[in-house]
Each structure stands twice: as structure tokens, then as C-alpha cells.
Amino acid sequence: SKEEMSSAITAEVPGQLNDITVYPNPANADGIQIAFYSELNDMAEVSVFPAHGPSVVSIKRPLIEGYNVVDLPTSDMHNGLYFVRITNGSRSLVARFVVVK
């Protein structure tokens, strides 16, 4: 089927990022962990930004092939809705989380 063909093509694209999870969500003052899967050893940019405004965190992290976990502090973040974006070249993943202290 057409759907099966498009997933097979997508699965073969090198550098694919998948399965992003942010926990705990809602987050408290202790910080969050961002877990995601990378198909390559590479570098990625991790950015956190509020629903309305510029990024509050932007860091570069090396990735390993497989599951990666990035720890981020939330102690300086105000209560509210945030997005985290993992960017690896032209690929990116976005997830949302809430900070409640």
C-alpha cells in the first residue's frame, strides 16, 4: 500500500530522530529529562522555548546511535507551557511540556 511504502522510505533516511518523550510532565523545579532515538552518532541542538517568546535554553549535545537522554534544569523557568526542539541537521523533533512549581 502507499502508506507502507512511505514508512519504508522514511525508515531508510539516515539521521532520523524518533520517539521523543519529556518527563516528568508536568515538570517541577527539579528539572526534566528528554529521551529520544537517533539513528546516527551525530551532534544535535536542544532548544527549549515558552509558548510565547524566545528560547530560554539552547545547547549542543553529541548523540549516540540509539536512545539518548538529555537532562535539563527547570529551576529558572516560570510556570507555563514550553516546547523542546531537538534539531539534527535538517531533521527535528518537537515535544511540549508544562512547568508547575
Beta strands, then each sheet from edge to edge (+ up, - down):
strand 1: 17-23
strand 2: 32-38
strand 3: 42-50
strand 4: 57-63
strand 5: 66-72
strand 6: 80-88
strand 7: 91-99
sheet 1: 1+ 2- 5+
sheet 2: 4+ 3- 6+ 7-
end
